[in-house]
Amino acid sequence: MTMTLAELYLKQGLAGRAREILRKLADEGDPIARERLAQIVPPAAEEIALLRDLLERVRARRGAR
């Protein structure tokens, strides 16, 4: 497992797999992997934000009726 593979996963939208690799490399003492891991959005945070926004729009439309 390498940083290159983690970056490829990120480019493909597979943040979970990239996170696994980076976590393993960070646990082995790789400071660059640790830094990159900190830069990645926490799991599901982006999806949760999108869903909250969608829910608010639905609520707003229902209230407008």
MOCORUR-V488241 format. One record per run of one state. SS is the DSSP state (H for helix, E for strand, - for the rest). FROM is the first residue (numbers start at 1). LEN is the number of residues. If there is no record, write none. Layout:
ss=SS from=FROM len=LEN
ss=SS from=FROM len=LEN
This chain:
ss=- from=1 len=2
ss=H from=3 len=9
ss=- from=12 len=3
ss=H from=15 len=13
ss=- from=28 len=3
ss=H from=31 len=9
ss=- from=40 len=5
ss=H from=45 len=20
ss=- from=65 len=1
